[in-house]
Amino acid sequence: MDDLDRMFAQLRGEPLPDALATLDDGVMAGLAAGRERLAVRRTMALACVVAAGVGLWGGLAGPAPAQAHDRSLLALPAAAPSHLLGS
């Protein structure tokens, strides 16, 4: 036990390392980066929800669906010269 007390007394007399003074800066920078990542994640989630809502609203509340004509695509158009001349 005396050896341990002597080691602690020896450590007490030594100056603190310089890296210990800058430890707080690294911890605070890490916390700020974590908060920034969380804010970006929330913003992206909100953008996805808004985009999904706009897409659903645009798809469901849009104009009426297109109606097909009764005639086929290969039929003779009414404005064709052969149709107008009656041949």
One Martini backbone bead per residue (centre of mass of N, CA, C, O) as a GRO file, in nm:
protein
   87
    1MET     BB    1   0.055   0.064  -0.016
    2ASP     BB    2   0.302   0.253  -0.021
    3ASP     BB    3   0.350   0.243  -0.326
    4LEU     BB    4   0.088   0.378  -0.408
    5ASP     BB    5   0.128   0.645  -0.256
    6ARG     BB    6   0.394   0.719  -0.400
    7MET     BB    7   0.277   0.731  -0.689
    8PHE     BB    8   0.066   0.951  -0.634
    9ALA     BB    9   0.270   1.166  -0.541
   10GLN     BB   10   0.426   1.172  -0.809
   11LEU     BB   11   0.181   1.252  -0.993
   12ARG     BB   12   0.108   1.519  -0.845
   13GLY     BB   13   0.386   1.668  -0.936
   14GLU     BB   14   0.300   1.652  -1.218
   15PRO     BB   15   0.218   1.765  -1.510
   16LEU     BB   16  -0.011   1.818  -1.733
   17PRO     BB   17  -0.115   1.733  -2.021
   18ASP     BB   18  -0.193   1.894  -2.317
   19ALA     BB   19  -0.426   1.703  -2.421
   20LEU     BB   20  -0.624   1.756  -2.181
   21ALA     BB   21  -0.710   2.050  -2.264
   22THR     BB   22  -0.837   1.943  -2.562
   23LEU     BB   23  -1.069   1.738  -2.495
   24ASP     BB   24  -1.326   1.916  -2.499
   25ASP     BB   25  -1.327   1.987  -2.801
   26GLY     BB   26  -1.372   1.700  -2.911
   27VAL     BB   27  -1.638   1.641  -2.765
   28MET     BB   28  -1.803   1.886  -2.872
   29ALA     BB   29  -1.767   1.818  -3.174
   30GLY     BB   30  -1.909   1.542  -3.160
   31LEU     BB   31  -2.184   1.648  -3.060
   32ALA     BB   32  -2.237   1.840  -3.298
   33ALA     BB   33  -2.229   1.622  -3.521
   34GLY     BB   34  -2.465   1.455  -3.409
   35ARG     BB   35  -2.679   1.681  -3.430
   36GLU     BB   36  -2.649   1.725  -3.735
   37ARG     BB   37  -2.730   1.441  -3.826
   38LEU     BB   38  -3.012   1.449  -3.698
   39ALA     BB   39  -3.119   1.693  -3.858
   40VAL     BB   40  -3.084   1.566  -4.139
   41ARG     BB   41  -3.265   1.321  -4.093
   42ARG     BB   42  -3.525   1.482  -4.034
   43THR     BB   43  -3.534   1.636  -4.302
   44MET     BB   44  -3.551   1.386  -4.487
   45ALA     BB   45  -3.810   1.270  -4.367
   46LEU     BB   46  -3.987   1.515  -4.431
   47ALA     BB   47  -3.941   1.511  -4.738
   48CYS     BB   48  -4.064   1.229  -4.784
   49VAL     BB   49  -4.346   1.289  -4.676
   50VAL     BB   50  -4.412   1.522  -4.867
   51ALA     BB   51  -4.368   1.367  -5.133
   52ALA     BB   52  -4.582   1.149  -5.079
   53GLY     BB   53  -4.823   1.342  -5.047
   54VAL     BB   54  -4.805   1.479  -5.324
   55GLY     BB   55  -4.822   1.219  -5.493
   56LEU     BB   56  -5.097   1.121  -5.391
   57TRP     BB   57  -5.257   1.374  -5.451
   58GLY     BB   58  -5.189   1.386  -5.757
   59GLY     BB   59  -5.302   1.094  -5.823
   60LEU     BB   60  -5.601   1.121  -5.691
   61ALA     BB   61  -5.675   1.449  -5.769
   62GLY     BB   62  -5.674   1.444  -6.052
   63PRO     BB   63  -5.764   1.392  -6.339
   64ALA     BB   64  -5.934   1.222  -6.536
   65PRO     BB   65  -5.934   0.958  -6.704
   66ALA     BB   66  -5.881   0.833  -6.994
   67GLN     BB   67  -6.060   0.801  -7.298
   68ALA     BB   68  -6.159   0.579  -7.522
   69HIS     BB   69  -6.213   0.515  -7.834
   70ASP     BB   70  -6.411   0.323  -8.049
   71ARG     BB   71  -6.194   0.332  -8.241
   72SER     BB   72  -5.934   0.242  -8.404
   73LEU     BB   73  -5.608   0.313  -8.504
   74LEU     BB   74  -5.658   0.195  -8.820
   75ALA     BB   75  -5.858   0.383  -8.896
   76LEU     BB   76  -6.027   0.603  -9.087
   77PRO     BB   77  -6.017   0.917  -9.103
   78ALA     BB   78  -6.241   1.182  -9.138
   79ALA     BB   79  -6.007   1.378  -9.291
   80ALA     BB   80  -5.970   1.207  -9.523
   81PRO     BB   81  -5.984   1.220  -9.859
   82SER     BB   82  -6.128   0.945  -9.913
   83HIS     BB   83  -6.362   1.005  -9.715
   84LEU     BB   84  -6.462   1.279  -9.838
   85LEU     BB   85  -6.509   1.154 -10.143
   86GLY     BB   86  -6.633   0.852 -10.111
   87SER     BB   87  -6.423   0.592 -10.187
   0.00000   0.00000   0.00000
